[in-house]
Amino acid sequence: MKKTILTPTQETIRAAALSRRTLLKSAAAFGAVGLTSPLYIKRALSSSGELNLLMWSDEFPDPVLPNFEKATGIKVNSTPFSQNEEQINKLQATGGEGFDLCQPTQNRAPQYKDLAVLAPFDMNRIKNHGNIIPSMVEAAGKLWTWEDGLYYMPHCWGSEAISYRTDLWKGDPKDLSYGSLWAEDVKGHTQGRGHSFLLGIGLWMDASGKMPSNRMLDGYKDEENFKKVWDPILAFAIEHKAWVKQFWDSADNTKSGLMENDVWIGQTWDGPALSLKKDGKPVNYQAPKEGAIAWVDGLSLMKAAKNTDQVYAFLEYLQTPEASAAVAEGSGYNPVVTGADALLSDVAKKNFQEAFPGDALANLWPWPAEPTWYAEIRSQYVDKFKAA
């Protein structure tokens, strides 16, 4: 089998995932520390005022924002969104006015550079930057450093793989694959995002030898290669449209699909599924044999920011082990701060280990950087799939 050659950015994201496994294995050495432990917030940060945050709908679970407000007196005005395209459209429409921070996904750097609504961070004001896992720092720096500085701070990382109802899906988890979504016995009971469905089909076709594509990386070369790779994928997806129960577009929609809309199996983010599992619902989440898709979400400063003192106070708070652990514990995603893993509950640690059995962490598929042309043509293919 042809070996996939990873970019340096992909290697550093993979290294962060592997470091999480190492930290989980050694967590007992740190001892169990409650998430309610006092947070170290400098008195100088208690400047009050407000902060306007454009945020993923599920990446600041309680008590993350209330704890910050209580510690600093700064009021956070949050505007949630559910997809990168929604955030990009909002920033295009407003020029970033009305927001201090937004939340790009790391691989979307070329698109946000084109938007030209961001400002570089003043690194002298980010006191806890050294707390971030080094591979995360390296990955962010490679993609998000432009002429005048660094435009991105990692916030959390996660994956996209297979979630399923343990009481409804009758397949064998040892054989779990993106192809499992298209088996005859789940027809009419699957869920996924449009572009994720298509990517999963491509990874499955590549791994099975049906359509070699260098793990879909050939489609990132240019538009001609994109069409060569994605045309057969789209044809398969349209032919199997009847398998789709719903296209999810948010964390809440993912959960309702599994619990209320007769979805048995789907391609989803880890957070919603693992949150259900943590609550005792009959749901499991696991990397398929083709590899889970890895992503990083972060924070970027707006050119139009009016509350920069509050921005740097917020970053100092988030880049502590306690705050990063609270983000992960409440959302089901993963922390980016060194030492945060040791603060997670035993349930969260167990769920992570079960999601990535065997060598699954070494087989991650980190989402490559997406230029604007790629996002635009992919949207056209998704529209054709959904309209079929």
Phi, psi and omega in degrees: 000139181293132181279131177284130177264119184270148172288162177304323179296317178296322179297320182287326175295318178297320180298323178296319179295317180293326179293331177294318178298318179298317181294321180297320181294330183258009186299327182298333181292334180279334184089155181281124179239126182293148179288350178267009178302147181301137179267141179276104178237120181297141180300330180297339180280345183282066187263358185056200186094204182217167181219131181254113190243121171266113197223150169301141190295339186236017185255006173227063182294153173300139011256031187300304181288317177302321179296320179295315180298319180293321184284331188243342186078006180270126179274126179263120175262108187258138174238105184278153171219170186238346180216152178302321181299323178296317179294315180300316179298321180294318180291325175296318183289327186255349187066017181086356180298138178095356180232146174260322180227144171236177189229075179288155166276141193303321185285356179270012184310313181301324180291320180287330174296319179295328180297326178059040178246002184258160176237151178287151176284148170274101188295338177292344183258358180260095191288329187250020181302327180292348178283340184289142178308126187307320180295329176292319177299315181296315181298316179296318182297322182293322183269330193245013174263115179249194188308319188247017174143192182262133188247015192206137173236122177300143180242313176200162176229156181204195183216168173231123183211218185250126170247149182205157175280120182292341180262353184240321179280129188255010180283174179264118181304334179294337181255014186301134186209158171299335175292341179298336180289345186242017176288152184301325187280000177241014180303125180086009186224027181247160175219156177178168169280154181303307184288334177289318174308311184296318178298315180300319177299318180296318178295322177295314179298322180292312183294328181274355180084004180289327180206087179301134183214018185056049183053044175075359182288337178299330181288352180267356185292309182192177185295324180296315179290326176303310183296322180299320180281316190274340180299311177295327178296314180298319180299317178296316182297317180295320179296333182250024181302330182294345178286340188275119173278317178203151168264115179278153180223010178197167177298317180296319180295324176298314181296316181294328176299315181289325188260339187229342190245023173064031171277131179260328185205148181197169174259112190219169168293160178287321187307303182300317182292317181289331175295318177296316180299317179299328180277004176088012179282156182282063184228139173231157179225132185206145174291133176281173184292339177283346180110137174288149180270123185257144179216161175230131172253146183219201181227137178229146183273136179275144171302325184274009182302133179255348188234062186289326176301318181291327176301312183288331173295319180295316180296320179299321178293312184294331185269031170254152178303322183296313181291318180296323177293321179295322175300312183292316182299318184278334185261334186090359176270199189235146183283159180244002183256134178301132179091347181293328182302324182293342182267356181285155178291160177299325180295315180297318178297316181296317180298321179296314182297321180288334179288334183234072182287157175059232182262025186300325180292330178282350183249019179299153173244091180292130183297121182290165176300136183248108174291165183301319181300322182294313181299322183291314181288326177297321178299324178296319179292321178298317179300320179296319178297311183293328183279348185294000000 
